[in-house]
Amino acid sequence: MADMKVNFAGVEFKNPVVAASGTYGYGREYEALYPLSKLGGISVKGTTLHKRDGNPAPRVAETPSGMLNSVGLQNGGVDKFINCEIPNLLTKNIAIIANIAGATVEECAEVAAKLNGTGVHMIELNISCPNVKQGGAAFGTSCENASAVTRAVRNATDLPLMVKLSPNVTDIASIAKAVEAEGADAVSLINTLLGMRIDINSRRPILKNNVGGLSGAAVFPIAVRMVWQVANAVKIPVMGMGGITTWEDGIEMMLAGASAIQVGAAIFKNPFAPVEIADGMNEWLDKNGIKCVSEIVGRVKPW
């Protein structure tokens, strides 16, 4: 059997497959199907400083080869996460990635500080959420804002810091380099693309929020392109995501430059998807005589 272990920004993962934030909750619902330890890690539901009820329904809509969501970071707040969810996750023999978000730089830094010493292995900073102090612009759409929030969170925690990048930009590599310069240990990408559907009978948007994030197989080629661009622009490791549905997708994403991957929307259709992807990748490595999964990272051969 090939060695599936990866060291990602100093964190040991037993395999490179991680359940993506917002698609796996805290893993409780999936424990009835298989041990969470079969995964390399779990990026938990996005955590904010205070409880959030999220956006009003309808907030999920199917699309061809994908889905739109505008859930709005519904969660119980960081204190509830620390007291009610982390103790359970610490018993599961799995790398725990705390996905965090905030409306301001200060909120993001405060959430990160609260997670120090809790046992989580890594922070994933979501910079694709509204920045209230900057007129509602997302942190991740400018180098200046991305740098500011990364710098604040870096100063607030000693935990490995991974910054989750928005694809809704013209030059994602520049954003990646900006957060790298401010101390990010890794980047993850892509977050969802902004999309919209309209009910032609009511003539209203299907989502109550009008627009939402597009994920699923439809975005995979865009994700591969952006991962490849970022991996060639920064020296820190990349965690690739966006439309990974099969083990072949996982191999492709790692060839593009991802050192580990996240599986998200595919879980809604097939809750076993992350496990099947890890197993399929392992079999491919064996068939091709590759001893360690890290050997394929960035091995695409551009024309």
GUVOPA-989221 format. One record per residue: x, y, z of N, C-alpha, C in turn. Coordinates in steps of 0.001 Angstrom, whole numbers, padded with zeros to 6 digits, always signed. Atoms other than C-alpha are relative to their C-alpha. Layout:
BEGIN
XYZXYZXYZ;...
This chain:
BEGIN
+000842-001196+000000+000000+000000+000000+000882+001252+000000;-000747-001256+000047+001240+003467-000845-000145+000751+001324;+000047-000838-001194+002027+005886+001976-000888+001207-000293;+000952-001080+000233-000957+008232+002117+000180+001165+000966;-000185-001067-000985+000325+010370+004994+000586+001244-000659;-000565-001263+000467+001010+014033+004326+000270+000901+001196;-000279-001047-000977+002645+016716+006410-000355+001313-000678;+000517-001217+000628+000727+019863+005608+000163+001161+000967;-000270-001171-000850+002075+023087+007114+000277-000408+001438;-000371+000465-001326+003429+021085+010030-001025-000872+000687;+001056+000833-000567+000199+019157+010648-000001-001348-000722;-000005+001331+000576+000169+015401+010115-001427-000442-000329;+001267+000559+000450-002744+014012+008091+000249-001447-000426;-000228+001406+000360-003114+010237+007748-000243-000260-001477;+000137-000002+001453-004282+010830+004174-000372+001417-000413;+000170-001406+000397-004723+013989+002079-001438+000453-000190;+001399-000330+000261-008545+013937+001991-000668+000578+001249;+000611-000742-001102-010329+016473+004214-001455+000315-000362;+001396-000410+000207-014079+017053+004608-000071+001521+000077;-000009-001453+000115-014740+020641+003560-000983+000664+000955;+000833-000764-000917-016183+023256+005870-001369+000290-000601;+001353-000304+000426-019943+023742+005681-000727-001159-000636;+000625+001152+000637-020584+020329+004156-000034-001225+000913;-000184+001178-000852-019764+018009+007054-000349+000285+001455;+000313-000376-001374-020881+019904+010148+001208-000185+000899;-001090+000374-000893-018779+018576+013010+000233-001503-000053;-000206+001421+000221-018905+015015+011714-000944-000924+000720;+000850+000860-000831-021537+013769+014132-000966-000848-000827;+000989+000725+000798-024078+012783+011464+000628-001147-000796;-000656+000988+000855-021497+010744+009551+000603-001152+000783;-000603+001057-000826-020207+008688+012475-000803-001290-000029;+000815+001210+000092-023119+006282+012026+000352-000804-001251;-000320+000646+001270-021754+005456+008547+001414-000573-000030;-001398+000457-000022-017999+005127+009146+000768+000816+001043;-000799-000755-000966-015315+006167+011646+000596+001240-000659;-000578-001223+000549-014176+009735+011136+001500-000157-000239;-001439+000220+000129-010623+008426+011452+000391-000481-001393;-000313+000383+001376-010884+007185+007857+000403+001205-000843;-000350-001223+000715-010476+010806+006764+001339+000529+000489;-001212-000659-000445-007297+012796+006853-000300+001107+000992;+000360-001095-000885-009057+015692+008512-001411+000458-000252;+001313-000610+000154-012234+017684+008938+000141+001500+000218;+000091-001439-000174-012651+021400+008369-001430+000268+000452;+001326-000058-000604-015552+022140+010663-000819+001167-000543;+000926-001061+000407-018556+024326+010044+000557+001356+000405;-000551-001322-000251-017588+027990+009821-000416+000565+001347;+000227-000465-001368-017249+029496+013299+000223+001509+000095;-000096-001438-000199-017875+033133+014209+000053+000315+001494;-000137-000387-001403-017433+035086+017422-001288-000239+000776;+001305+000161-000644-021141+035071+018261-000889-000917-000831;+000960+000858+000699-024042+032804+017325-000582+000740-001197;+000632-000547+001193-025426+033355+013837-001124-000920-000429;+001135+000791+000464-028827+032218+012608+000047-000257-001506;-000105+000181+001431-027809+032465+008965-001052+000770-000763;+000938-000709+000876-029848+033711+006043-001359-000684-000018;+001328+000599+000084-033595+033154+005594-000107-000975-001177;+000252+000968+001079-034831+030234+003481-000919+000618-001053;-000868+001079+000482-034807+029252+000712+001448+000473-000162;-001409-000373+000048-031038+029225+000906+000890-001064-000644;-000726+001003+000778-030047+026138-001127-000782-000277-001274;+000656+000290+001272-030794+025458-004792+000919-000868-000853;-000768+000837+000914-029692+022748-007192+000258+000740-001307;-000349-000524+001315-027953+023701-010442+000570-001150-000821;-000621+001067+000784-026665+021630-013352+001417-000297+000489;-001314+000442-000488-023701+019653-011944+000485+000786+001207;-000437-000730-001177-023709+021664-008745-001150+000480+000854;+001017-000555-000883-025585+023676-006156+000377+001419+000383;-000198-001335-000550-026030+027214-004895-000380-000023+001471;+000406-000131-001400-026059+028047-001205+000241+001420+000479;-000182-001279-000689-026519+031176+000843-000381-000208+001463;+000332+000364-001379-026649+029562+004283+000325+001139+000966;-000293-001169-000818-024940+032573+005820+000727-000286+001296;-000844+000316-001161-022511+030936+008260-000806-000242+001270;+000757+000361-001200-025180+029623+010624+000874-000862+000908;-000782+000774-000964-023374+028398+013757-000279+000517+001404;+000292-000344-001391-023533+028497+017530+000993+000932+000659;-001006-000881-000574-020508+030757+018031+001190-000776+000514;-001258+000664-000328-016944+030011+019018-000012-000654+001377;+000007+000591-001344-017622+029372+022724-000741-001328+000013;+000726+001262+000081-020190+026697+021926+000835-001052-000719;-000878+000919+000723-017780+025132+019438+001071-000557+000941;-001056+000431-000922-015053+025021+022075-000535-000946+001066;+000529+000772-001122-017278+023621+024817-000736-001271-000412;+000886+001117+000375-019548+021249+022877+000521-000883-001119;-000412+000779+001166-017774+020113+019726+001458-000450+000036;-001418+000377-000003-014000+020141+020202+000270-001223+000878;-000271+001193-000810-014042+017625+023106-000342-001303-000715;+000371+001207+000746-015849+015105+020893+000973-000258-001142;-000902+000166+001131-013614+015721+017874+001377-000488+000423;-001330+000395-000483-010477+015240+019961+000103-001499+000266;-000013+001450-000237-011480+011591+020497-000020-000801-001297;+000259+000676+001277-011749+010789+016769+001249-000328-000819;-001242+000320+000721-008087+010444+015737-000021+000586-001411;+000104-000699+001271-008449+013024+012998+000526+001421+000174;-000472-001379-000064-006837+016364+012195-001194+000948-000031;+001122-000920-000137-009174+019184+013235+000406+001372-000526;-000228-001338+000562-009247+022348+011127-001173+000874+000405;+001047-000922-000434-011189+025201+012694-000160+001094-001040;+000298-001025+000985-012740+027277+009920-000632+001185+000709;+000502-001165-000723-013290+030811+011207-000323+001138-000952;+000398-001161+000795-014903+033984+009910-000424+001117+000944;+000442-001136-000802-015852+037429+011114-000390+001158-000893;+000431-001172+000754-017466+040666+010003+001068+001081-000026;-001074-000987-000074-014375+042654+010992+001316-000712+000241;-001331+000532-000293-010632+042110+011300+000100-000388+001463;-000097+000245-001443-010967+042347+015065-000750-001262+000408;+000761+001210-000328-013635+039643+015213+000761-001253-000408;-000769+001159+000467-011522+037248+013166+001153-000294+000959;-001127+000178-000908-008542+037813+015451-000459-000522+001359;+000493+000454-001298-010642+037309+018580-000400-001468-000025;+000362+001416+000123-012042+034009+017346+001259-000857-000004;-001252+000756+000069-008523+032815+016509+000659-000103+001373;-000623-000004-001322-007234+033814+019940-000699-000970+000955;+000752+000897-000870-010002+031877+021675+000323-001470-000270;-000274+001389+000355-008947+028706+019842+001389-000464+000425;-001315+000398-000506-005404+028768+021235-000146-000965+001167;-000003+000944-001113-004807+025773+023476-001209-000902+000094;+001215+000826-000050-008094+024039+022605+000216-001397-000563;-000268+001307+000582-006501+021144+020758-000229-000079-001493;+000153+000030+001451-007486+022069+017206+001389+000084-000619;-001319+000122+000600-004633+021462+014798+000347+001146-000949;-000243-001037+001000-005055+024310+012328-001212+000925-000086;+001080-000950+000271-007093+027426+011611-000085+000223-001500;+000256-000379+001387-008664+027997+008210-000790+001301+000028;+000610-001326-000036-009427+031690+007879-000746+000263-001295;+000843-000260+001160-012327+032333+005526-000009+001503-000276;-000037-001435+000317-011643+035681+003854-000979+000350-001117;+001018-000270+001019-014686+035473+001589-001314+000453+000613;+001220-000466-000657-017168+036932+004059+000019+001525+000100;+000070-001464+000040-018382+040554+004353+000890+000683+001037;-000797-000834-000887-016062+043125+005869-000791+001282+000247;+000930-001103-000259-018461+045567+007495+000700+001355-000030;-000701-001276-000069-015834+048247+008056+000485+000483-001372;-000427-000402+001332-014981+048268+004347-001182+000026-000975;+001138-000180+000869-018455+048903+002981-000590-001283-000542;+000584+001266+000414-019418+045241+002732+000851-000795-000971;-000870+000750+000905-016537+044210+000454+000592-001200+000727;-000599+001193-000599-015177+040724+001062+001481+000242+000253;-001429-000112-000298-011753+040505+002713+000837-000504-001178;-000821+000698+000973-010582+038235-000061+000037+000585-001384;+000038-000546+001356-011197+040529-003020+001054+001075-000254;-001096-000940+000222-008235+042864-002503+001201-000437+000823;-001226+000351-000720-004622+042333-001486+000092+000747+001332;-000075-000819-001214-004896+045154+001054-000844-000585+001130;+000874+000550-001033-007871+043673+002923+000430-001402+000420;-000468+001350-000320-006560+040121+002690+001228+000046+000892;-001209-000149-000814-003229+041243+004112-000337+000416+001422;+000335-000533-001323-004823+043139+006993-000597-001065+000910;+000639+000993-000855-007002+040293+008242+000948-001157+000291;-000982+001060-000231-004238+037712+007800+001008+000420+001061;-000966-000508-000968-001805+039869+009751-000574-000026+001419;+000629-000042-001325-004258+040300+012626-000177-001395+000582;+000210+001369-000485-005083+036602+012869+001338-000669+000295;-001333+000555-000250-001420+035638+012568+000543+000450+001352;-000476-000529-001282-000643+037874+015553-000804-000524+001184;+000885+000437-001080-003529+036371+017539+000162-001467+000352;-000082+001437-000251-002594+032703+017310+001353-000566-000398;-001211+000735+000354+000360+030344+017255-000327-001248-000811;+000409+001165+000774-001664+027678+015460+000363+000178-001473;-000197-000120+001450-000834+026881+011836-001199+000691-000640;+001062-000828+000584-002828+029345+009738-000095-000233-001509;+000300+000181+001421-004386+028474+006391-001079+001014-000379;+000950-001019+000430-006211+031212+004492-000784-000529-001200;+000877+000501+001063-009207+030222+002336-000322+001136-000960;+000063-001074+000979-009204+032248-000853-001294+000001-000799;+001187-000170+000837-012104+033607-002862+000382-000079-001474;-000263+000020+001439-012253+032791-006592-000611+001190-000740;+000715-001114+000621-014330+035920-007226+000905+001222-000134;-001012-001040+000179-011244+037940-008147+000613-000167-001387;-000637+000092+001312-009288+038703-011299+001372-000655+000064;-001354+000540-000118-005884+037578-009954+000168-000658+001365;-000039+000688-001289-006052+034963-007204+001432-000235+000476;-001394+000212-000396-002277+034427-007249+000539+001190+000800;-000452-001186-000734-001708+038001-006082-000539-000002+001428;+000568+000100-001346-004067+037484-003145+000771-001039+000806;-000753+001054-000685-002211+034266-002275+001368+000508+000455;-001314-000532-000375+001132+036035-002304-000118+001034+001114;+000203-001010-001041-000277+038827-000146-000161-000640+001382;+000194+000637-001313-001412+036467+002629+001241-000776+000410;-001269+000660-000316+001824+034492+002375+000966+000981+000645;-000908-001026-000525+003736+037717+003022-000347+000403+001422;+000431-000377-001348+001698+038295+006203+000023-001183+000977;-000217+001085-000943+002528+034912+007718-000909-001198-000129;+000820+001198+000197-000021+032451+006353+000912-001197-000225;-000785+001224+000143+001336+028909+006611-000450-000826-001194;+000560+000735+001122-000889+027619+003796-001179+000787-000537;+001234-000556+000553-003758+028580+001523-000890-001154-000442;+000960+000975+000525-006914+026693+000588-000862+000705-001037;+000781-000566+001086-008899+027252-002594-000483-001129-000918;+000709-001273+000033-011306+027667-004142-001239-000067+000888;+001310-000130-000623-014237+028912-002140-001030+000065-001136;+001044+000039+001025-017568+029094-003968+000029+001226-000914;+000163-001080+000970-018173+031190-007069-001381+000618+000163;+001280-000674-000169-020935+033777-006914-000918-000313-001174;+000944+000373+001043-024016+032619-008801-001426+000375+000350;+001401-000384-000182-027750+033146-009221-000886-000866-000880;+001048+000657+000779-030874+031271-010375-001306+000766+000201;+001269-000720-000051-034311+032741-011160-001143-000957-000326;+001227+000749+000261-037724+031090-010953-000782+000769-001073;+000602-000741+001104-039266+031998-014309-001500+000220+000184;+001435-000179-000234-042815+031634-012990-000276+001146+000965;+000172-001091-000958-042520+033900-009949+000828+001223-000383;-000931-001042+000424-039759+035930-011638+000842+000529+001148;-000839-000350-001145-037957+035991-008336+001226-000917+000040;-001128+000896-000215-034492+034652-007488-000424-001199+000856;+000338+001196-000774-034704+031097-006142+000484+000130+001434;-000526-000213-001348-032553+032061-003166-000554+001302+000574;+000530-001196-000661-034015+034521-000670+001050+001108+000056;-001107-000956-000037-030600+036170-000565+000354+000506-001402;-000194-000351+001409-030821+036612-004374+001180-000742-000644;-001182+000673+000546-027299+035263-004943+000566-000957+001036;-000612+000960-000909-025281+032430-003463+001281-000552-000585;-001266+000584+000414-022113+030406-003725-000215-001276-000800;+000095+001172+000862-021819+027892-006571+001117-000979+000308;-000979+001056-000247-020100+024603-005749-000426-001242-000758;+000322+001234+000700-020046+021089-007139+000865-000196-001232;-000847+000408+001117-018584+019364-010196+000169+001083-001060;-000067-001028+001042-019339+022352-012447+001189+000942+000170;-001080-000964-000231-016592+024448-010813+001379-000641-000036;-001278+000711-000120-013863+021776-010899+001087+000524-000942;-001075-000492+000872-011970+022988-014002+000543+001368+000423;-000448-001307-000486-011857+026513-012572+000899-000180+001217;-000790+000256-001201-010564+025166-009261+001381-000537-000352;-001293+000560+000411-007833+023134-010964+000900+001100-000550;-000796-001091+000565-006706+026193-012923+000545+000926+001074;-000436-000929-001040-006582+028412-009859+001011-000636+000952;-000970+000692-000850-004791+025821-007724+001358-000046-000694;-001245+000043+000760-002189+025433-010457+000694+001364-000010;-000579-001340+000012-001703+029200-010693+000588+000374+001357;-000457-000375-001335-001400+029668-006929+001200-000839+000429;-001108+000872-000392+000864+026656-006385+001310+000425-000650;-001200-000473+000690+003276+028169-008910+000390+001418+000401;-000279-001390-000395+003132+031588-007244+000496+000123+001434;-000372-000081-001416+003720+030790-003548+000880-001182+000393;-000855+001071-000522+006112+028675-001496-000696-000811+001083;+000748+000708-001026+003550+027663+001141-000904-001039-000658;+000829+001051+000601+001424+024522+000616-001416+000456-000302;+001348-000296+000461-001950+024594-001108-000908-001180+000299;+001035+001022-000162-005075+022669-000085-001061+000284-001051;+000871-000228+001136-007182+022249-003209-001409-000508+000230;+001405+000397-000111-010959+022103-003340-000787+000688-001107;+000872-000595+000999-013852+022913-005612-000408-001040-001020;+000546+000932+000967-015908+020256-007346+000634-001376-000026;-000603+001338-000035-013826+017210-006372-001088-001010+000324;+001097+000958-000112-016248+014324-006865+000476-001443-000025;-000524+001352+000159-014137+011268-007725+001462-000062+000421;-001416+000134-000339-010746+009845-006849+000881+000522-001125;-000767-000557+001112-009583+010815-010329+000149+001511+000152;-000075-001446-000250-010430+014426-009450+001060+000303+001057;-000985-000204-001058-008335+014104-006311+001418-000079-000522;-001320+000134+000604-005323+012890-008277+000310+001222-000859;-000188-001149+000885-005802+015673-010822+000306+001268+000790;-000215-001201-000800-005988+018348-008136+001404+000009+000619;-001342+000059-000581-002771+017136-006529+001069+000167-001083;-000927-000230+001103-000998+016998-009904+000099+001488-000321;+000017-001441+000255-002023+020654-010298+000810+000778+001024;-000815-000672-000997-000137+021487-007117-000515-000039+001420;+000541+000091-001357-002356+020732-004118+000730-001078+000795;-000645+000976-000880-000593+019012-001229-001017-000819+000769;+001130+000709-000604-003967+017970+000222-001254+000549-000666;+001226-000418+000674-007584+018253-000903-001161+000014+000983;+001250+000012-000758-011027+019018+000492-001136-000430-000921;+001179+000472+000715-014235+017307-000597-001223+000607+000667;+001131-000703-000577-017449+019263-000129-001344-000407-000546;+001350+000215+000515-020593+019288-002263-000283-001459-000343;+000187+001413+000347-020032+015680-003343-000576-000799+001165;+000475+000707-001191-020836+014623+000235-001520+000009+000085;+001459-000080-000064-024441+015766-000130-000658-001079-000856;+000514+001055+000870-024966+013271-002941+000427-001378+000484;-000561+001265-000452-022756+010540-001509+000811+000230+001264;-000713-000266-001246-021783+010743+002171+001300-000792+000151;-001228+000792-000046-019106+008103+001557+001085+000562-000925;-000914-000521+001014-017393+010268-001087+001430+000203+000502;-001397-000214-000416-014334+011312+000990+000761-001306+000203;-000647+001287-000242-013586+007721+002003+000289-000701-001319;-000182+000648+001299-014086+006386-001523+001096+000682-000806;-001046-000737+000714-011854+009121-002930+001372-000366+000545;-001288+000383-000596-009052+008309-000473+000400-001407-000420;-000290+001387+000384-009316+004583-001246+000383-000092-001476;-000291+000035+001431-009376+005156-005004+001356+000596-000329;-001311-000598+000208-006350+007437-004861+001101-000968+000402;-000990+000962-000482-004465+004812-002874+000207-001119-001017;-000098+001068+000991-005252+002105-005429+000736+000477-001255;-000676-000556+001181-004105+004369-008296+001499+000107+000238;-001421-000101-000331-000811+005036-006544+000672-001364-000066;-000553+001358+000020-000250+001303-006073+000177-000502-001437;-000052+000480+001382-001056+000512-009709+001098+000680-000802;-001017-000753+000729+001392+003178-010857+001373-000043+000666;-001293+000182-000651+004177+002125-008510+000505+001218+000738;-000376-001217-000727+004145+005387-006574-000088-000288+001497;-000079+000425-001394+005220+004854-002982-000636+000979+000977;+000515-001018-000925+004027+008130-001431-000840+001007-000766;+000914-000896+000692+001107+010373-002344+000617+001371-000247;-000608-001320+000168+003236+013493-001897+000870+000083-001245;-000846+000007+001188+005318+012423-004891-000712+000567-001232;+000722-000468+001181+002555+013500-007291-000326+001492+000050;+000381-001409-000165+002119+017040-005959+000728+000885-001025;-000559-000944+000961+002633+019571-008750+000707-000642-001180;-000714+000712+001058+003778+016936-011241-000688+000087-001363;+000576-000226+001312+001593+018163-014092+001105+000457-000954;-001011-000352+000997+003599+018601-017313-000614+000953-001024;+000615-000958+000928+002428+021818-019020+000654-000087-001388;-000527-000007+001366+002819+022011-022780+000935+001185-000195;
